[in-house]
Amino acid sequence: MPKSVDNDTALEEVMTFLDAPPEPGSADDDRFGERLRQVIAASIPLDEGDDLQDAPTLQLDDTFRSRLEKVARERGGNYFGDHPDGIGPTLGMDVSKA
C-alpha cells in the first residue's frame, strides 16, 4: 500500500500520472489508483443541507473532475471502494443511477 500523502500532493501525483500513465499492474499503477480515489473523494462538492465541515478540501473544476472520474472508471476502479455497485447496497438502496 502506498504511503499516505496530503490531498495537494495526491493531486500533483495524479496530474503527473495523467501525463505519463504507469505500467498496468505496477507499484506506480497501484499508487496512481489510490491517489486518484483520494483526489476524487477530497473534491466531492457539498449538496444542499450538507454540513460545512464536510466541504471538499480540493476545489476542482467540473471538467477536470469529470476527466478524473472517467479515468477511474476506465481503470476498472470504483472510487467508492471495492463494491462494484458503489455504496448504495450497504445502505439498502441503489444510488448507481443517481
mmCIF file as gemmi writes it, N, C-alpha and C atoms, coordinates in Angstrom:
data_model
loop_
_atom_site.group_PDB
_atom_site.id
_atom_site.type_symbol
_atom_site.label_atom_id
_atom_site.label_alt_id
_atom_site.label_comp_id
_atom_site.label_asym_id
_atom_site.label_entity_id
_atom_site.label_seq_id
_atom_site.pdbx_PDB_ins_code
_atom_site.Cartn_x
_atom_site.Cartn_y
_atom_site.Cartn_z
_atom_site.occupancy
_atom_site.B_iso_or_equiv
_atom_site.pdbx_formal_charge
_atom_site.auth_seq_id
_atom_site.auth_asym_id
_atom_site.pdbx_PDB_model_num
ATOM 1 N N . MET Axp A 1 ? 0.845 -1.174 0 1 0 ? 1 A 1
ATOM 2 C CA . MET Axp A 1 ? 0 0 0 1 0 ? 1 A 1
ATOM 3 C C . MET Axp A 1 ? 0.889 1.235 0 1 0 ? 1 A 1
ATOM 4 N N . PRO Axp A 2 ? 0.604 2.207 -0.892 1 0 ? 2 A 1
ATOM 5 C CA . PRO Axp A 2 ? 1.415 3.417 -0.958 1 0 ? 2 A 1
ATOM 6 C C . PRO Axp A 2 ? 1.329 4.236 0.324 1 0 ? 2 A 1
ATOM 7 N N . LYS Axp A 3 ? 2.415 4.958 0.589 1 0 ? 3 A 1
ATOM 8 C CA . LYS Axp A 3 ? 2.47 5.828 1.763 1 0 ? 3 A 1
ATOM 9 C C . LYS Axp A 3 ? 1.417 6.922 1.642 1 0 ? 3 A 1
ATOM 10 N N . SER Axp A 4 ? 0.784 7.27 2.736 1 0 ? 4 A 1
ATOM 11 C CA . SER Axp A 4 ? -0.245 8.289 2.773 1 0 ? 4 A 1
ATOM 12 C C . SER Axp A 4 ? 0.364 9.675 2.532 1 0 ? 4 A 1
ATOM 13 N N . VAL Axp A 5 ? -0.343 10.506 1.76 1 0 ? 5 A 1
ATOM 14 C CA . VAL Axp A 5 ? 0.087 11.881 1.499 1 0 ? 5 A 1
ATOM 15 C C . VAL Axp A 5 ? -1.11 12.816 1.634 1 0 ? 5 A 1
ATOM 16 N N . ASP Axp A 6 ? -0.831 14.119 1.746 1 0 ? 6 A 1
ATOM 17 C CA . ASP Axp A 6 ? -1.93 15.082 1.829 1 0 ? 6 A 1
ATOM 18 C C . ASP Axp A 6 ? -2.595 15.217 0.453 1 0 ? 6 A 1
ATOM 19 N N . ASN Axp A 7 ? -3.766 15.814 0.428 1 0 ? 7 A 1
ATOM 20 C CA . ASN Axp A 7 ? -4.558 15.887 -0.797 1 0 ? 7 A 1
ATOM 21 C C . ASN Axp A 7 ? -3.89 16.699 -1.904 1 0 ? 7 A 1
ATOM 22 N N . ASP Axp A 8 ? -3.188 17.769 -1.559 1 0 ? 8 A 1
ATOM 23 C CA . ASP Axp A 8 ? -2.499 18.565 -2.581 1 0 ? 8 A 1
ATOM 24 C C . ASP Axp A 8 ? -1.394 17.76 -3.258 1 0 ? 8 A 1
ATOM 25 N N . THR Axp A 9 ? -0.655 16.997 -2.464 1 0 ? 9 A 1
ATOM 26 C CA . THR Axp A 9 ? 0.4 16.144 -3.015 1 0 ? 9 A 1
ATOM 27 C C . THR Axp A 9 ? -0.214 15.056 -3.888 1 0 ? 9 A 1
ATOM 28 N N . ALA Axp A 10 ? -1.336 14.493 -3.436 1 0 ? 10 A 1
ATOM 29 C CA . ALA Axp A 10 ? -2.021 13.464 -4.231 1 0 ? 10 A 1
ATOM 30 C C . ALA Axp A 10 ? -2.446 14.033 -5.579 1 0 ? 10 A 1
ATOM 31 N N . LEU Axp A 11 ? -2.956 15.262 -5.584 1 0 ? 11 A 1
ATOM 32 C CA . LEU Axp A 11 ? -3.363 15.901 -6.837 1 0 ? 11 A 1
ATOM 33 C C . LEU Axp A 11 ? -2.167 16.086 -7.763 1 0 ? 11 A 1
ATOM 34 N N . GLU Axp A 12 ? -1.035 16.522 -7.227 1 0 ? 12 A 1
ATOM 35 C CA . GLU Axp A 12 ? 0.18 16.678 -8.042 1 0 ? 12 A 1
ATOM 36 C C . GLU Axp A 12 ? 0.59 15.341 -8.657 1 0 ? 12 A 1
ATOM 37 N N . GLU Axp A 13 ? 0.545 14.265 -7.863 1 0 ? 13 A 1
ATOM 38 C CA . GLU Axp A 13 ? 0.921 12.945 -8.377 1 0 ? 13 A 1
ATOM 39 C C . GLU Axp A 13 ? -0.051 12.493 -9.459 1 0 ? 13 A 1
ATOM 40 N N . VAL Axp A 14 ? -1.34 12.716 -9.253 1 0 ? 14 A 1
ATOM 41 C CA . VAL Axp A 14 ? -2.337 12.328 -10.254 1 0 ? 14 A 1
ATOM 42 C C . VAL Axp A 14 ? -2.073 13.058 -11.564 1 0 ? 14 A 1
ATOM 43 N N . MET Axp A 15 ? -1.784 14.339 -11.487 1 0 ? 15 A 1
ATOM 44 C CA . MET Axp A 15 ? -1.534 15.113 -12.699 1 0 ? 15 A 1
ATOM 45 C C . MET Axp A 15 ? -0.292 14.594 -13.425 1 0 ? 15 A 1
ATOM 46 N N . THR Axp A 16 ? 0.73 14.199 -12.677 1 0 ? 16 A 1
ATOM 47 C CA . THR Axp A 16 ? 1.935 13.625 -13.286 1 0 ? 16 A 1
ATOM 48 C C . THR Axp A 16 ? 1.601 12.302 -13.966 1 0 ? 16 A 1
ATOM 49 N N . PHE Axp A 17 ? 0.824 11.463 -13.293 1 0 ? 17 A 1
ATOM 50 C CA . PHE Axp A 17 ? 0.45 10.172 -13.865 1 0 ? 17 A 1
ATOM 51 C C . PHE Axp A 17 ? -0.46 10.335 -15.089 1 0 ? 17 A 1
ATOM 52 N N . LEU Axp A 18 ? -1.286 11.373 -15.108 1 0 ? 18 A 1
ATOM 53 C CA . LEU Axp A 18 ? -2.135 11.599 -16.287 1 0 ? 18 A 1
ATOM 54 C C . LEU Axp A 18 ? -1.282 11.899 -17.507 1 0 ? 18 A 1
ATOM 55 N N . ASP Axp A 19 ? -0.161 12.61 -17.296 1 0 ? 19 A 1
ATOM 56 C CA . ASP Axp A 19 ? 0.739 12.94 -18.398 1 0 ? 19 A 1
ATOM 57 C C . ASP Axp A 19 ? 1.546 11.734 -18.862 1 0 ? 19 A 1
ATOM 58 N N . ALA Axp A 20 ? 1.875 10.846 -17.93 1 0 ? 20 A 1
ATOM 59 C CA . ALA Axp A 20 ? 2.674 9.662 -18.242 1 0 ? 20 A 1
ATOM 60 C C . ALA Axp A 20 ? 2.133 8.492 -17.432 1 0 ? 20 A 1
ATOM 61 N N . PRO Axp A 21 ? 1.068 7.828 -17.931 1 0 ? 21 A 1
ATOM 62 C CA . PRO Axp A 21 ? 0.453 6.731 -17.169 1 0 ? 21 A 1
ATOM 63 C C . PRO Axp A 21 ? 1.451 5.61 -16.851 1 0 ? 21 A 1
ATOM 64 N N . PRO Axp A 22 ? 1.361 5.061 -15.647 1 0 ? 22 A 1
ATOM 65 C CA . PRO Axp A 22 ? 2.256 3.974 -15.258 1 0 ? 22 A 1
ATOM 66 C C . PRO Axp A 22 ? 1.865 2.657 -15.94 1 0 ? 22 A 1
ATOM 67 N N . GLU Axp A 23 ? 2.789 1.745 -15.918 1 0 ? 23 A 1
ATOM 68 C CA . GLU Axp A 23 ? 2.56 0.409 -16.472 1 0 ? 23 A 1
ATOM 69 C C . GLU Axp A 23 ? 1.47 -0.284 -15.655 1 0 ? 23 A 1
ATOM 70 N N . PRO Axp A 24 ? 0.432 -0.813 -16.326 1 0 ? 24 A 1
ATOM 71 C CA . PRO Axp A 24 ? -0.633 -1.514 -15.589 1 0 ? 24 A 1
ATOM 72 C C . PRO Axp A 24 ? -0.073 -2.636 -14.715 1 0 ? 24 A 1
ATOM 73 N N . GLY Axp A 25 ? -0.551 -2.698 -13.484 1 0 ? 25 A 1
ATOM 74 C CA . GLY Axp A 25 ? -0.131 -3.74 -12.55 1 0 ? 25 A 1
ATOM 75 C C . GLY Axp A 25 ? 1.123 -3.402 -11.756 1 0 ? 25 A 1
ATOM 76 N N . SER Axp A 26 ? 1.766 -2.288 -12.078 1 0 ? 26 A 1
ATOM 77 C CA . SER Axp A 26 ? 2.996 -1.911 -11.37 1 0 ? 26 A 1
ATOM 78 C C . SER Axp A 26 ? 2.663 -1.242 -10.034 1 0 ? 26 A 1
ATOM 79 N N . ALA Axp A 27 ? 3.69 -1.06 -9.22 1 0 ? 27 A 1
ATOM 80 C CA . ALA Axp A 27 ? 3.511 -0.362 -7.942 1 0 ? 27 A 1
ATOM 81 C C . ALA Axp A 27 ? 3.041 1.075 -8.186 1 0 ? 27 A 1
ATOM 82 N N . ASP Axp A 28 ? 3.576 1.707 -9.238 1 0 ? 28 A 1
ATOM 83 C CA . ASP Axp A 28 ? 3.139 3.063 -9.57 1 0 ? 28 A 1
ATOM 84 C C . ASP Axp A 28 ? 1.681 3.081 -10.004 1 0 ? 28 A 1
ATOM 85 N N . ASP Axp A 29 ? 1.246 2.036 -10.669 1 0 ? 29 A 1
ATOM 86 C CA . ASP Axp A 29 ? -0.153 1.939 -11.083 1 0 ? 29 A 1
ATOM 87 C C . ASP Axp A 29 ? -1.061 1.847 -9.854 1 0 ? 29 A 1
ATOM 88 N N . ASP Axp A 30 ? -0.637 1.076 -8.867 1 0 ? 30 A 1
ATOM 89 C CA . ASP Axp A 30 ? -1.395 0.993 -7.609 1 0 ? 30 A 1
ATOM 90 C C . ASP Axp A 30 ? -1.451 2.355 -6.923 1 0 ? 30 A 1
ATOM 91 N N . ARG Axp A 31 ? -0.306 3.041 -6.897 1 0 ? 31 A 1
ATOM 92 C CA . ARG Axp A 31 ? -0.25 4.366 -6.276 1 0 ? 31 A 1
ATOM 93 C C . ARG Axp A 31 ? -1.139 5.351 -7.036 1 0 ? 31 A 1
ATOM 94 N N . PHE Axp A 32 ? -1.125 5.286 -8.362 1 0 ? 32 A 1
ATOM 95 C CA . PHE Axp A 32 ? -1.978 6.149 -9.174 1 0 ? 32 A 1
ATOM 96 C C . PHE Axp A 32 ? -3.445 5.924 -8.825 1 0 ? 32 A 1
ATOM 97 N N . GLY Axp A 33 ? -3.864 4.669 -8.743 1 0 ? 33 A 1
ATOM 98 C CA . GLY Axp A 33 ? -5.251 4.359 -8.409 1 0 ? 33 A 1
ATOM 99 C C . GLY Axp A 33 ? -5.645 4.887 -7.04 1 0 ? 33 A 1
ATOM 100 N N . GLU Axp A 34 ? -4.755 4.723 -6.066 1 0 ? 34 A 1
ATOM 101 C CA . GLU Axp A 34 ? -5.062 5.2 -4.718 1 0 ? 34 A 1
ATOM 102 C C . GLU Axp A 34 ? -5.132 6.729 -4.687 1 0 ? 34 A 1
ATOM 103 N N . ARG Axp A 35 ? -4.177 7.373 -5.333 1 0 ? 35 A 1
ATOM 104 C CA . ARG Axp A 35 ? -4.175 8.841 -5.359 1 0 ? 35 A 1
ATOM 105 C C . ARG Axp A 35 ? -5.387 9.38 -6.118 1 0 ? 35 A 1
ATOM 106 N N . LEU Axp A 36 ? -5.765 8.715 -7.179 1 0 ? 36 A 1
ATOM 107 C CA . LEU Axp A 36 ? -6.931 9.121 -7.963 1 0 ? 36 A 1
ATOM 108 C C . LEU Axp A 36 ? -8.188 9.068 -7.097 1 0 ? 36 A 1
ATOM 109 N N . ARG Axp A 37 ? -8.381 7.988 -6.356 1 0 ? 37 A 1
ATOM 110 C CA . ARG Axp A 37 ? -9.532 7.876 -5.454 1 0 ? 37 A 1
ATOM 111 C C . ARG Axp A 37 ? -9.483 8.951 -4.373 1 0 ? 37 A 1
ATOM 112 N N . GLN Axp A 38 ? -8.287 9.227 -3.85 1 0 ? 38 A 1
ATOM 113 C CA . GLN Axp A 38 ? -8.126 10.238 -2.808 1 0 ? 38 A 1
ATOM 114 C C . GLN Axp A 38 ? -8.529 11.619 -3.327 1 0 ? 38 A 1
ATOM 115 N N . VAL Axp A 39 ? -8.07 11.961 -4.524 1 0 ? 39 A 1
ATOM 116 C CA . VAL Axp A 39 ? -8.373 13.272 -5.099 1 0 ? 39 A 1
ATOM 117 C C . VAL Axp A 39 ? -9.868 13.406 -5.385 1 0 ? 39 A 1
ATOM 118 N N . ILE Axp A 40 ? -10.459 12.37 -5.933 1 0 ? 40 A 1
ATOM 119 C CA . ILE Axp A 40 ? -11.898 12.42 -6.225 1 0 ? 40 A 1
ATOM 120 C C . ILE Axp A 40 ? -12.684 12.582 -4.925 1 0 ? 40 A 1
ATOM 121 N N . ALA Axp A 41 ? -12.325 11.805 -3.912 1 0 ? 41 A 1
ATOM 122 C CA . ALA Axp A 41 ? -13.036 11.892 -2.629 1 0 ? 41 A 1
ATOM 123 C C . ALA Axp A 41 ? -12.868 13.268 -1.981 1 0 ? 41 A 1
ATOM 124 N N . ALA Axp A 42 ? -11.676 13.846 -2.107 1 0 ? 42 A 1
ATOM 125 C CA . ALA Axp A 42 ? -11.405 15.145 -1.482 1 0 ? 42 A 1
ATOM 126 C C . ALA Axp A 42 ? -12.05 16.31 -2.223 1 0 ? 42 A 1
ATOM 127 N N . SER Axp A 43 ? -12.611 16.027 -3.399 1 0 ? 43 A 1
ATOM 128 C CA . SER Axp A 43 ? -13.189 17.111 -4.201 1 0 ? 43 A 1
ATOM 129 C C . SER Axp A 43 ? -14.694 16.971 -4.406 1 0 ? 43 A 1
ATOM 130 N N . ILE Axp A 44 ? -15.32 16.06 -3.667 1 0 ? 44 A 1
ATOM 131 C CA . ILE Axp A 44 ? -16.766 15.876 -3.8 1 0 ? 44 A 1
ATOM 132 C C . ILE Axp A 44 ? -17.465 17.13 -3.294 1 0 ? 44 A 1
ATOM 133 N N . PRO Axp A 45 ? -18.214 17.799 -4.173 1 0 ? 45 A 1
ATOM 134 C CA . PRO Axp A 45 ? -18.888 19.037 -3.735 1 0 ? 45 A 1
ATOM 135 C C . PRO Axp A 45 ? -20.012 18.758 -2.743 1 0 ? 45 A 1
ATOM 136 N N . LEU Axp A 46 ? -20.285 19.755 -1.931 1 0 ? 46 A 1
ATOM 137 C CA . LEU Axp A 46 ? -21.377 19.642 -0.969 1 0 ? 46 A 1
ATOM 138 C C . LEU Axp A 46 ? -22.72 19.696 -1.687 1 0 ? 46 A 1
ATOM 139 N N . ASP Axp A 47 ? -23.665 18.965 -1.148 1 0 ? 47 A 1
ATOM 140 C CA . ASP Axp A 47 ? -25.058 19.063 -1.589 1 0 ? 47 A 1
ATOM 141 C C . ASP Axp A 47 ? -25.771 20.021 -0.651 1 0 ? 47 A 1
ATOM 142 N N . GLU Axp A 48 ? -26.927 20.469 -1.074 1 0 ? 48 A 1
ATOM 143 C CA . GLU Axp A 48 ? -27.729 21.326 -0.211 1 0 ? 48 A 1
ATOM 144 C C . GLU Axp A 48 ? -27.963 20.634 1.119 1 0 ? 48 A 1
ATOM 145 N N . GLY Axp A 49 ? -27.783 21.372 2.189 1 0 ? 49 A 1
ATOM 146 C CA . GLY Axp A 49 ? -28.039 20.831 3.518 1 0 ? 49 A 1
ATOM 147 C C . GLY Axp A 49 ? -26.866 20.1 4.135 1 0 ? 49 A 1
ATOM 148 N N . ASP Axp A 50 ? -25.779 19.883 3.367 1 0 ? 50 A 1
ATOM 149 C CA . ASP Axp A 50 ? -24.598 19.225 3.935 1 0 ? 50 A 1
ATOM 150 C C . ASP Axp A 50 ? -23.919 20.149 4.937 1 0 ? 50 A 1
ATOM 151 N N . ASP Axp A 51 ? -23.275 19.551 5.901 1 0 ? 51 A 1
ATOM 152 C CA . ASP Axp A 51 ? -22.542 20.303 6.922 1 0 ? 51 A 1
ATOM 153 C C . ASP Axp A 51 ? -21.305 20.935 6.288 1 0 ? 51 A 1
ATOM 154 N N . LEU Axp A 52 ? -21.051 22.197 6.568 1 0 ? 52 A 1
ATOM 155 C CA . LEU Axp A 52 ? -19.893 22.895 6.012 1 0 ? 52 A 1
ATOM 156 C C . LEU Axp A 52 ? -18.571 22.272 6.438 1 0 ? 52 A 1
ATOM 157 N N . GLN Axp A 53 ? -18.572 21.53 7.534 1 0 ? 53 A 1
ATOM 158 C CA . GLN Axp A 53 ? -17.359 20.831 7.965 1 0 ? 53 A 1
ATOM 159 C C . GLN Axp A 53 ? -16.973 19.734 6.978 1 0 ? 53 A 1
ATOM 160 N N . ASP Axp A 54 ? -17.922 19.297 6.158 1 0 ? 54 A 1
ATOM 161 C CA . ASP Axp A 54 ? -17.668 18.259 5.164 1 0 ? 54 A 1
ATOM 162 C C . ASP Axp A 54 ? -17.286 18.834 3.802 1 0 ? 54 A 1
ATOM 163 N N . ALA Axp A 55 ? -17.018 20.132 3.75 1 0 ? 55 A 1
ATOM 164 C CA . ALA Axp A 55 ? -16.673 20.787 2.489 1 0 ? 55 A 1
ATOM 165 C C . ALA Axp A 55 ? -15.438 20.134 1.881 1 0 ? 55 A 1
ATOM 166 N N . PRO Axp A 56 ? -15.37 20.095 0.553 1 0 ? 56 A 1
ATOM 167 C CA . PRO Axp A 56 ? -14.208 19.487 -0.099 1 0 ? 56 A 1
ATOM 168 C C . PRO Axp A 56 ? -12.924 20.234 0.246 1 0 ? 56 A 1
ATOM 169 N N . THR Axp A 57 ? -11.836 19.488 0.371 1 0 ? 57 A 1
ATOM 170 C CA . THR Axp A 57 ? -10.546 20.108 0.649 1 0 ? 57 A 1
ATOM 171 C C . THR Axp A 57 ? -9.808 20.452 -0.632 1 0 ? 57 A 1
ATOM 172 N N . LEU Axp A 58 ? -10.276 19.933 -1.756 1 0 ? 58 A 1
ATOM 173 C CA . LEU Axp A 58 ? -9.735 20.29 -3.067 1 0 ? 58 A 1
ATOM 174 C C . LEU Axp A 58 ? -10.856 20.877 -3.911 1 0 ? 58 A 1
ATOM 175 N N . GLN Axp A 59 ? -10.571 21.969 -4.573 1 0 ? 59 A 1
ATOM 176 C CA . GLN Axp A 59 ? -11.545 22.595 -5.467 1 0 ? 59 A 1
ATOM 177 C C . GLN Axp A 59 ? -11.117 22.306 -6.898 1 0 ? 59 A 1
ATOM 178 N N . LEU Axp A 60 ? -11.866 21.46 -7.593 1 0 ? 60 A 1
ATOM 179 C CA . LEU Axp A 60 ? -11.571 21.125 -8.983 1 0 ? 60 A 1
ATOM 180 C C . LEU Axp A 60 ? -12.71 21.619 -9.853 1 0 ? 60 A 1
ATOM 181 N N . ASP Axp A 61 ? -12.376 22.092 -11.054 1 0 ? 61 A 1
ATOM 182 C CA . ASP Axp A 61 ? -13.476 22.49 -11.926 1 0 ? 61 A 1
ATOM 183 C C . ASP Axp A 61 ? -14.182 21.229 -12.425 1 0 ? 61 A 1
ATOM 184 N N . ASP Axp A 62 ? -15.415 21.393 -12.839 1 0 ? 62 A 1
ATOM 185 C CA . ASP Axp A 62 ? -16.253 20.253 -13.226 1 0 ? 62 A 1
ATOM 186 C C . ASP Axp A 62 ? -15.649 19.429 -14.354 1 0 ? 62 A 1
ATOM 187 N N . THR Axp A 63 ? -15.022 20.103 -15.316 1 0 ? 63 A 1
ATOM 188 C CA . THR Axp A 63 ? -14.433 19.396 -16.457 1 0 ? 63 A 1
ATOM 189 C C . THR Axp A 63 ? -13.298 18.479 -16.002 1 0 ? 63 A 1
ATOM 190 N N . PHE Axp A 64 ? -12.412 19.001 -15.158 1 0 ? 64 A 1
ATOM 191 C CA . PHE Axp A 64 ? -11.284 18.196 -14.684 1 0 ? 64 A 1
ATOM 192 C C . PHE Axp A 64 ? -11.773 17.061 -13.788 1 0 ? 64 A 1
ATOM 193 N N . ARG Axp A 65 ? -12.712 17.347 -12.927 1 0 ? 65 A 1
ATOM 194 C CA . ARG Axp A 65 ? -13.261 16.304 -12.047 1 0 ? 65 A 1
ATOM 195 C C . ARG Axp A 65 ? -13.905 15.195 -12.876 1 0 ? 65 A 1
ATOM 196 N N . SER Axp A 66 ? -14.648 15.561 -13.907 1 0 ? 66 A 1
ATOM 197 C CA . SER Axp A 66 ? -15.261 14.559 -14.794 1 0 ? 66 A 1
ATOM 198 C C . SER Axp A 66 ? -14.196 13.72 -15.479 1 0 ? 66 A 1
ATOM 199 N N . ARG Axp A 67 ? -13.099 14.366 -15.871 1 0 ? 67 A 1
ATOM 200 C CA . ARG Axp A 67 ? -11.994 13.63 -16.502 1 0 ? 67 A 1
ATOM 201 C C . ARG Axp A 67 ? -11.414 12.603 -15.533 1 0 ? 67 A 1
ATOM 202 N N . LEU Axp A 68 ? -11.217 13.014 -14.285 1 0 ? 68 A 1
ATOM 203 C CA . LEU Axp A 68 ? -10.672 12.082 -13.294 1 0 ? 68 A 1
ATOM 204 C C . LEU Axp A 68 ? -11.622 10.917 -13.043 1 0 ? 68 A 1
ATOM 205 N N . GLU Axp A 69 ? -12.912 11.202 -12.958 1 0 ? 69 A 1
ATOM 206 C CA . GLU Axp A 69 ? -13.898 10.134 -12.754 1 0 ? 69 A 1
ATOM 207 C C . GLU Axp A 69 ? -13.9 9.176 -13.937 1 0 ? 69 A 1
ATOM 208 N N . LYS Axp A 70 ? -13.748 9.709 -15.146 1 0 ? 70 A 1
ATOM 209 C CA . LYS Axp A 70 ? -13.697 8.863 -16.346 1 0 ? 70 A 1
ATOM 210 C C . LYS Axp A 70 ? -12.459 7.966 -16.306 1 0 ? 70 A 1
ATOM 211 N N . VAL Axp A 71 ? -11.313 8.539 -15.936 1 0 ? 71 A 1
ATOM 212 C CA . VAL Axp A 71 ? -10.084 7.749 -15.831 1 0 ? 71 A 1
ATOM 213 C C . VAL Axp A 71 ? -10.259 6.643 -14.795 1 0 ? 71 A 1
ATOM 214 N N . ALA Axp A 72 ? -10.878 6.962 -13.666 1 0 ? 72 A 1
ATOM 215 C CA . ALA Axp A 72 ? -11.105 5.956 -12.62 1 0 ? 72 A 1
ATOM 216 C C . ALA Axp A 72 ? -11.977 4.821 -13.144 1 0 ? 72 A 1
ATOM 217 N N . ARG Axp A 73 ? -13.047 5.163 -13.878 1 0 ? 73 A 1
ATOM 218 C CA . ARG Axp A 73 ? -13.924 4.116 -14.442 1 0 ? 73 A 1
ATOM 219 C C . ARG Axp A 73 ? -13.176 3.281 -15.472 1 0 ? 73 A 1
ATOM 220 N N . GLU Axp A 74 ? -12.379 3.926 -16.332 1 0 ? 74 A 1
ATOM 221 C CA . GLU Axp A 74 ? -11.634 3.202 -17.368 1 0 ? 74 A 1
ATOM 222 C C . GLU Axp A 74 ? -10.59 2.266 -16.775 1 0 ? 74 A 1
ATOM 223 N N . ARG Axp A 75 ? -10.057 2.631 -15.626 1 0 ? 75 A 1
ATOM 224 C CA . ARG Axp A 75 ? -9.071 1.785 -14.961 1 0 ? 75 A 1
ATOM 225 C C . ARG Axp A 75 ? -9.745 0.585 -14.306 1 0 ? 75 A 1
ATOM 226 N N . GLY Axp A 76 ? -11.062 0.563 -14.343 1 0 ? 76 A 1
ATOM 227 C CA . GLY Axp A 76 ? -11.775 -0.542 -13.726 1 0 ? 76 A 1
ATOM 228 C C . GLY Axp A 76 ? -11.982 -0.325 -12.25 1 0 ? 76 A 1
ATOM 229 N N . GLY Axp A 77 ? -11.604 0.829 -11.785 1 0 ? 77 A 1
ATOM 230 C CA . GLY Axp A 77 ? -11.739 1.128 -10.37 1 0 ? 77 A 1
ATOM 231 C C . GLY Axp A 77 ? -13.089 1.722 -10.057 1 0 ? 77 A 1
ATOM 232 N N . ASN Axp A 78 ? -13.429 1.633 -8.819 1 0 ? 78 A 1
ATOM 233 C CA . ASN Axp A 78 ? -14.651 2.23 -8.33 1 0 ? 78 A 1
ATOM 234 C C . ASN Axp A 78 ? -14.234 3.123 -7.178 1 0 ? 78 A 1
ATOM 235 N N . TYR Axp A 79 ? -14.386 4.426 -7.348 1 0 ? 79 A 1
ATOM 236 C CA . TYR Axp A 79 ? -13.87 5.313 -6.318 1 0 ? 79 A 1
ATOM 237 C C . TYR Axp A 79 ? -14.674 5.268 -5.034 1 0 ? 79 A 1
ATOM 238 N N . PHE Axp A 80 ? -15.724 4.441 -4.98 1 0 ? 80 A 1
ATOM 239 C CA . PHE Axp A 80 ? -16.43 4.218 -3.723 1 0 ? 80 A 1
ATOM 240 C C . PHE Axp A 80 ? -15.863 3.011 -2.98 1 0 ? 80 A 1
ATOM 241 N N . GLY Axp A 81 ? -14.846 2.372 -3.525 1 0 ? 81 A 1
ATOM 242 C CA . GLY Axp A 81 ? -14.245 1.233 -2.855 1 0 ? 81 A 1
ATOM 243 C C . GLY Axp A 81 ? -14.383 -0.036 -3.657 1 0 ? 81 A 1
ATOM 244 N N . ASP Axp A 82 ? -14.326 -1.161 -2.987 1 0 ? 82 A 1
ATOM 245 C CA . ASP Axp A 82 ? -14.293 -2.451 -3.658 1 0 ? 82 A 1
ATOM 246 C C . ASP Axp A 82 ? -15.635 -2.919 -4.184 1 0 ? 82 A 1
ATOM 247 N N . HIS Axp A 83 ? -16.718 -2.421 -3.646 1 0 ? 83 A 1
ATOM 248 C CA . HIS Axp A 83 ? -18.027 -2.898 -4.078 1 0 ? 83 A 1
ATOM 249 C C . HIS Axp A 83 ? -18.32 -2.373 -5.48 1 0 ? 83 A 1
ATOM 250 N N . PRO Axp A 84 ? -18.599 -3.246 -6.453 1 0 ? 84 A 1
ATOM 251 C CA . PRO Axp A 84 ? -18.784 -2.809 -7.836 1 0 ? 84 A 1
ATOM 252 C C . PRO Axp A 84 ? -19.98 -1.887 -8.054 1 0 ? 84 A 1
ATOM 253 N N . ASP Axp A 85 ? -20.947 -1.899 -7.157 1 0 ? 85 A 1
ATOM 254 C CA . ASP Axp A 85 ? -22.126 -1.054 -7.325 1 0 ? 85 A 1
ATOM 255 C C . ASP Axp A 85 ? -22.076 0.195 -6.463 1 0 ? 85 A 1
ATOM 256 N N . GLY Axp A 86 ? -20.934 0.474 -5.859 1 0 ? 86 A 1
ATOM 257 C CA . GLY Axp A 86 ? -20.808 1.665 -5.031 1 0 ? 86 A 1
ATOM 258 C C . GLY Axp A 86 ? -21.278 1.421 -3.615 1 0 ? 86 A 1
ATOM 259 N N . ILE Axp A 87 ? -21.693 2.48 -2.954 1 0 ? 87 A 1
ATOM 260 C CA . ILE Axp A 87 ? -22.039 2.377 -1.54 1 0 ? 87 A 1
ATOM 261 C C . ILE Axp A 87 ? -23.496 2.056 -1.288 1 0 ? 87 A 1
ATOM 262 N N . GLY Axp A 88 ? -24.33 2.212 -2.286 1 0 ? 88 A 1
ATOM 263 C CA . GLY Axp A 88 ? -25.776 2.035 -2.102 1 0 ? 88 A 1
ATOM 264 C C . GLY Axp A 88 ? -26.188 0.722 -1.476 1 0 ? 88 A 1
ATOM 265 N N . PRO Axp A 89 ? -25.673 -0.423 -1.969 1 0 ? 89 A 1
ATOM 266 C CA . PRO Axp A 89 ? -26.114 -1.699 -1.413 1 0 ? 89 A 1
ATOM 267 C C . PRO Axp A 89 ? -25.859 -1.84 0.084 1 0 ? 89 A 1
ATOM 268 N N . THR Axp A 90 ? -24.787 -1.206 0.58 1 0 ? 90 A 1
ATOM 269 C CA . THR Axp A 90 ? -24.525 -1.296 2.018 1 0 ? 90 A 1
ATOM 270 C C . THR Axp A 90 ? -25.505 -0.451 2.803 1 0 ? 90 A 1
ATOM 271 N N . LEU Axp A 91 ? -26.15 0.49 2.135 1 0 ? 91 A 1
ATOM 272 C CA . LEU Axp A 91 ? -27.12 1.346 2.784 1 0 ? 91 A 1
ATOM 273 C C . LEU Axp A 91 ? -28.558 0.897 2.52 1 0 ? 91 A 1
ATOM 274 N N . GLY Axp A 92 ? -28.687 -0.169 1.731 1 0 ? 92 A 1
ATOM 275 C CA . GLY Axp A 92 ? -30.016 -0.687 1.427 1 0 ? 92 A 1
ATOM 276 C C . GLY Axp A 92 ? -30.73 0.083 0.329 1 0 ? 92 A 1
ATOM 277 N N . MET Axp A 93 ? -29.954 0.755 -0.528 1 0 ? 93 A 1
ATOM 278 C CA . MET Axp A 93 ? -30.579 1.484 -1.626 1 0 ? 93 A 1
ATOM 279 C C . MET Axp A 93 ? -29.667 1.439 -2.838 1 0 ? 93 A 1
ATOM 280 N N . ASP Axp A 94 ? -30.21 1.787 -3.985 1 0 ? 94 A 1
ATOM 281 C CA . ASP Axp A 94 ? -29.456 1.797 -5.229 1 0 ? 94 A 1
ATOM 282 C C . ASP Axp A 94 ? -29.163 3.242 -5.605 1 0 ? 94 A 1
ATOM 283 N N . VAL Axp A 95 ? -27.898 3.655 -5.456 1 0 ? 95 A 1
ATOM 284 C CA . VAL Axp A 95 ? -27.52 5.011 -5.822 1 0 ? 95 A 1
ATOM 285 C C . VAL Axp A 95 ? -26.708 5.025 -7.123 1 0 ? 95 A 1
ATOM 286 N N . SER Axp A 96 ? -26.644 3.893 -7.796 1 0 ? 96 A 1
ATOM 287 C CA . SER Axp A 96 ? -25.831 3.814 -9.004 1 0 ? 96 A 1
ATOM 288 C C . SER Axp A 96 ? -26.364 4.658 -10.137 1 0 ? 96 A 1
ATOM 289 N N . LYS Axp A 97 ? -27.628 4.968 -10.152 1 0 ? 97 A 1
ATOM 290 C CA . LYS Axp A 97 ? -28.229 5.772 -11.219 1 0 ? 97 A 1
ATOM 291 C C . LYS Axp A 97 ? -28.476 7.215 -10.797 1 0 ? 97 A 1
ATOM 292 N N . ALA Axp A 98 ? -28.033 7.55 -9.596 1 0 ? 98 A 1
ATOM 293 C CA . ALA Axp A 98 ? -28.281 8.903 -9.06 1 0 ? 98 A 1
ATOM 294 C C . ALA Axp A 98 ? -27.415 9.934 -9.736 1 0 ? 98 A 1
